[in-house]
Amino acid sequence: MITIEQARKAALALPETVERFHFHLPGFWIGKKIFATIHADKNYVMVKLSPVDQSVFCAYDKEVIFPVPGGWGRYGATFINLKKVRKSMFLDALATAWKTAATGAIKKKYADKIK
């Protein structure tokens, strides 16, 4: 299990990440692109993955990681149930979302730090 505060700290630990609201939700941004939001009411984090990465993560267990219902889910928006996810899987999905949103120059700059 991951707490909301642990999820926030993990997101902010990624290079050049800033936290600001996305509508009414805490969001995490790299440059002008959002890569995650916290849904504290559900104990979920939404990460923005490529459709291919989404299919890989969602293949694990649909109760742990699953597409956001509706249109956003078809474009890679993926919920992670913080009550059920292993820490290593959460960190991997979060880093993957960060890499999806980061520009080529930023990814290159931190290539040795983000696996």
Order of alpha helices (4+ residues) and beta strands (2+ residues): alpha-beta-beta-beta-beta-alpha-beta-alpha-beta-alpha-alpha
